[in-house]
Amino acid sequence: MKKIIFLIFICFAFIPLFCETLAEPPLNFHEENAGSEENPFLISNLANLRWFSETPDVWGRHPETTNAYKYFFLQTSDIDASETQYWNNGEGFNPIGAAMWQQALSSARDFFGVYNGNGFSINNLHIFTPISHTIGFTRFAIFSAIDYAVLKNIRLVNIKIIPDIEKMDDKNSSVVAGLAGTVSNSTILNCSVSGQLFNEEYLDRKEYFYSSGLIYFALNSTIEECYSSVKIYGKTDYRTTVAGLVLHLHNSTLKNSYFNGSIITNQITNDIAGLVIRAATGNINNCYVTGGLGIIQAENFIRDILKYSTPDFNPSIVQNNFWNNETTDISKIVNITDEYDHIIENNLGLSTAEMKRVTIYEESGWDFETIWAINPNFNDGYPFLRSLHPEIEHVTEKDNVIKPINQTWVYPNPVLGSEVNIKSTSRNNSLEVTIYNIRGQLINRSNEFFTKDGESVFVWNKRDLTNNEVTSGVYFYKIVDPNDKNSVHHGRFLILK
């Protein structure tokens, strides 16, 4: 008996040497038509997942090559990947796509297939040291690079991507992303990530890092119904760039998605954004940001919008997005770096209570019938995606958390004169009004209500906080009772000159 106990102890003490799970092809690997859409490779356990990550031949080939092919993968159970912290002599899991051993060829091999996580989870995956490289960049992500691919229904739970800087080539910049590094001509659908990128010690490092909660670079791609709950440690100098969901969104769509993790730095810098760093011909709709794991230290919702150099250039569209004013440091929607007429409408910072109110989203066209839902006992009461959590009931009664302040309106509307009159049937003159422009930028804030004819009235002279007169256009107002933060009302009005 003592010998058995001793052998068990030795096995656990030296897992990386003796008990490491070896790669094993799926049970259906040798079946006819295996890997096809009709008979996808079945990823059922950790051994199958290792086989997938370490077998570049099944990643497929570019559709424009003469020997093009695409394989399909289907996950069939939850996978505990805790053991990956010991793999490859402590280097962790081998990222999928652009394998290091392919560098001897003319180009690295991206993943060109379809991976369907089928709603099952991959838990406790560890990536420590780069095994996947491209020239000039070292990518840390479960999928390092994908092209003409589909990633869907993937659940990464408690992922840890903590690069060992001492083992890295200091000539390379490093990319760390929760799900994928470079995404080209691809679709990302119904995917979620939770966990940690970097450690607190990285706050004082001088290496150049890019990091994002979901994807580093998206080109000609679509990202829909995804979220990231990772904790990201960034730095504060010019050598670090951090985004909650996507760093670069080029000629791509980001829709019905959110970031509710945290971004932790020593101070706010211009290279940190709650959602996206740089959008070029980007379509960003129905997304939100809130600090579920702690404060999000980012001044911008989106850092920059600029021209994407293509013959058929189209402006970026950024509409109906929200962020939490209380759990983030976000104070502005975006910087515009070119002269093109981008469409930037109805993007607002809200209070925590407002972020949990269904009607605010529905008024902006969000779909709470098939895509979004709210339950006060799930996701801290914030909207969640039905496709990712079909087991959670949608509770419409959550709307009652916020009580409208009787009735409010702007008169006249459109505004043609020199003043804007915002009225409320409430006789409470302690109300606070905040005014935003169509880009979500703060224009003015005041509590100078007075009672007139039985109504609370605020008269605005159409000047911003710096006393400059505002231009014609659509503006939004929010009225809050400071004694009851659940009493809120929104509206919009048009100024014409």
Secondary structure as the mmCIF struct_conf table of DSSP 4:
data_model
#
loop_
_struct_conf.conf_type_id
_struct_conf.id
_struct_conf.beg_label_comp_id
_struct_conf.beg_label_asym_id
_struct_conf.beg_label_seq_id
_struct_conf.end_label_comp_id
_struct_conf.end_label_asym_id
_struct_conf.end_label_seq_id
HELX_RH_AL_P HELX_RH_AL_P1 LYS A 2 ALA A 13
TURN_TY1_P TURN_TY1_P1 PHE A 14 PHE A 14
HELX_RH_AL_P HELX_RH_AL_P2 ILE A 15 PHE A 18
BEND BEND1 CYS A 19 CYS A 19
HELX_LH_PP_P HELX_LH_PP_P1 GLU A 20 ALA A 23
TURN_TY1_P TURN_TY1_P2 LEU A 27 HIS A 30
BEND BEND2 GLU A 31 GLU A 31
TURN_TY1_P TURN_TY1_P3 GLU A 32 GLY A 35
BEND BEND3 SER A 36 ASN A 39
STRN STRN1 PHE A 41 ILE A 43
BEND BEND4 ASN A 45 ASN A 45
HELX_RH_AL_P HELX_RH_AL_P3 LEU A 46 SER A 53
TURN_TY1_P TURN_TY1_P4 GLU A 54 GLU A 54
HELX_RH_3T_P HELX_RH_3T_P1 PRO A 56 VAL A 58
BEND BEND5 TRP A 59 TRP A 59
STRN STRN2 ARG A 61 ARG A 61
TURN_TY1_P TURN_TY1_P5 PRO A 63 GLU A 64
BEND BEND6 THR A 65 THR A 65
TURN_TY1_P TURN_TY1_P6 THR A 66 ASN A 67
STRN STRN3 TYR A 69 TYR A 69
STRN STRN4 PHE A 72 GLN A 75
BEND BEND7 SER A 77 SER A 77
STRN STRN5 ILE A 79 ASP A 80
HELX_RH_3T_P HELX_RH_3T_P2 SER A 82 TYR A 86
HELX_RH_AL_P HELX_RH_AL_P4 TRP A 87 GLY A 90
TURN_TY1_P TURN_TY1_P7 GLU A 91 GLU A 91
STRN STRN6 GLY A 92 GLY A 92
STRN STRN7 ILE A 96 ILE A 96
BEND BEND8 GLY A 97 ALA A 98
STRN STRN8 ALA A 99 ALA A 99
HELX_RH_3T_P HELX_RH_3T_P3 MET A 100 ALA A 104
BEND BEND9 LEU A 105 SER A 107
HELX_LH_PP_P HELX_LH_PP_P2 ALA A 108 ASP A 110
STRN STRN9 PHE A 111 PHE A 111
BEND BEND10 GLY A 113 GLY A 113
STRN STRN10 VAL A 114 ASN A 116
TURN_TY1_P TURN_TY1_P8 ASN A 118 GLY A 119
STRN STRN11 SER A 121 ASN A 123
BEND BEND11 ASN A 124 ASN A 124
STRN STRN12 HIS A 126 ILE A 127
BEND BEND12 THR A 129 THR A 129
STRN STRN13 SER A 132 SER A 132
STRN STRN14 HIS A 133 THR A 134
TURN_TY1_P TURN_TY1_P9 ILE A 135 GLY A 136
STRN STRN15 PHE A 137 PHE A 140
BEND BEND13 ALA A 141 ILE A 142
STRN STRN16 PHE A 143 ASP A 147
BEND BEND14 TYR A 148 TYR A 148
STRN STRN17 VAL A 150 LYS A 152
BEND BEND15 ASN A 153 ASN A 153
STRN STRN18 ARG A 155 ILE A 161
HELX_RH_3T_P HELX_RH_3T_P4 ILE A 165 LYS A 167
BEND BEND16 MET A 168 MET A 168
TURN_TY1_P TURN_TY1_P10 ASP A 170 LYS A 171
BEND BEND17 ASN A 172 ASN A 172
STRN STRN19 SER A 173 ALA A 177
BEND BEND18 GLY A 178 LEU A 179
STRN STRN20 ALA A 180 SER A 184
BEND BEND19 ASN A 185 ASN A 185
STRN STRN21 THR A 187 LEU A 189
BEND BEND20 ASN A 190 ASN A 190
STRN STRN22 SER A 192 LEU A 197
BEND BEND21 PHE A 198 PHE A 198
HELX_RH_3T_P HELX_RH_3T_P5 GLU A 200 ASP A 204
BEND BEND22 GLU A 207 GLU A 207
STRN STRN23 PHE A 209 SER A 212
BEND BEND23 GLY A 213 LEU A 214
STRN STRN24 ILE A 215 LEU A 219
BEND BEND24 ASN A 220 ASN A 220
STRN STRN25 THR A 222 GLU A 224
BEND BEND25 GLU A 225 GLU A 225
STRN STRN26 TYR A 227 TYR A 233
BEND BEND26 THR A 236 ASP A 237
TURN_TY1_P TURN_TY1_P11 TYR A 238 ARG A 239
STRN STRN27 THR A 240 ALA A 243
BEND BEND27 GLY A 244 LEU A 245
STRN STRN28 VAL A 246 HIS A 250
BEND BEND28 ASN A 251 ASN A 251
STRN STRN29 THR A 253 LYS A 255
BEND BEND29 ASN A 256 ASN A 256
STRN STRN30 TYR A 258 PHE A 259
BEND BEND30 GLY A 261 GLY A 261
STRN STRN31 SER A 262 ILE A 264
BEND BEND31 ASN A 266 GLN A 267
TURN_TY1_P TURN_TY1_P12 ASN A 270 ASP A 271
STRN STRN32 ILE A 272 ALA A 280
BEND BEND32 THR A 281 THR A 281
STRN STRN33 ASN A 283 ASN A 285
BEND BEND33 ASN A 286 ASN A 286
STRN STRN34 TYR A 288 VAL A 289
BEND BEND34 GLY A 292 GLY A 294
STRN STRN35 ILE A 296 ILE A 296
BEND BEND35 GLU A 299 GLU A 299
STRN STRN36 ASN A 300 LEU A 306
TURN_TY1_P TURN_TY1_P13 PRO A 311 ASP A 312
STRN STRN37 ILE A 317 ASN A 324
TURN_TY1_P TURN_TY1_P14 ASN A 325 THR A 327
STRN STRN38 THR A 328 THR A 328
STRN STRN39 LYS A 332 LYS A 332
BEND BEND36 ILE A 333 ILE A 333
STRN STRN40 ASN A 335 ILE A 336
BEND BEND37 ASP A 338 TYR A 340
STRN STRN41 ILE A 343 LEU A 350
HELX_RH_AL_P HELX_RH_AL_P5 THR A 352 MET A 355
TURN_TY1_P TURN_TY1_P15 LYS A 356 LYS A 356
HELX_RH_AL_P HELX_RH_AL_P6 VAL A 358 GLU A 362
TURN_TY1_P TURN_TY1_P16 GLU A 363 GLY A 365
TURN_TY1_P TURN_TY1_P17 PHE A 368 ILE A 371
STRN STRN42 TRP A 372 ALA A 373
TURN_TY1_P TURN_TY1_P18 PRO A 376 ASN A 377
BEND BEND38 PHE A 378 PHE A 378
HELX_RH_3T_P HELX_RH_3T_P6 ASN A 379 GLY A 381
BEND BEND39 TYR A 382 TYR A 382
STRN STRN43 PHE A 384 LEU A 385
TURN_TY1_P TURN_TY1_P19 ARG A 386 LEU A 388
TURN_TY1_P TURN_TY1_P20 PRO A 390 GLU A 391
BEND BEND40 ILE A 392 ILE A 392
HELX_LH_PP_P HELX_LH_PP_P3 GLU A 393 HIS A 394
HELX_RH_3T_P HELX_RH_3T_P7 THR A 396 VAL A 401
BEND BEND41 ILE A 402 ILE A 402
BEND BEND42 ASN A 406 ASN A 406
STRN STRN44 THR A 408 TYR A 411
BEND BEND43 PRO A 412 PRO A 414
STRN STRN45 VAL A 415 VAL A 415
BEND BEND44 GLY A 417 SER A 418
STRN STRN46 VAL A 420 SER A 424
BEND BEND45 THR A 425 THR A 425
TURN_TY1_P TURN_TY1_P21 ASN A 429 SER A 430
STRN STRN47 GLU A 432 ASN A 437
TURN_TY1_P TURN_TY1_P22 ILE A 438 ARG A 439
BEND BEND46 GLY A 440 GLY A 440
STRN STRN48 LEU A 442 SER A 446
STRN STRN49 PHE A 450 LYS A 452
TURN_TY1_P TURN_TY1_P23 ASP A 453 GLY A 454
STRN STRN50 GLU A 455 TRP A 460
BEND BEND47 LYS A 462 LYS A 462
STRN STRN51 ARG A 463 ARG A 463
TURN_TY1_P TURN_TY1_P24 LEU A 465 THR A 466
BEND BEND48 ASN A 467 ASN A 467
HELX_LH_PP_P HELX_LH_PP_P4 ASN A 468 ASN A 468
STRN STRN52 GLU A 469 GLU A 469
HELX_LH_PP_P HELX_LH_PP_P5 VAL A 470 THR A 471
BEND BEND49 SER A 472 SER A 472
STRN STRN53 GLY A 473 ASP A 481
TURN_TY1_P TURN_TY1_P25 PRO A 482 ASN A 483
STRN STRN54 ASP A 484 ILE A 495
#
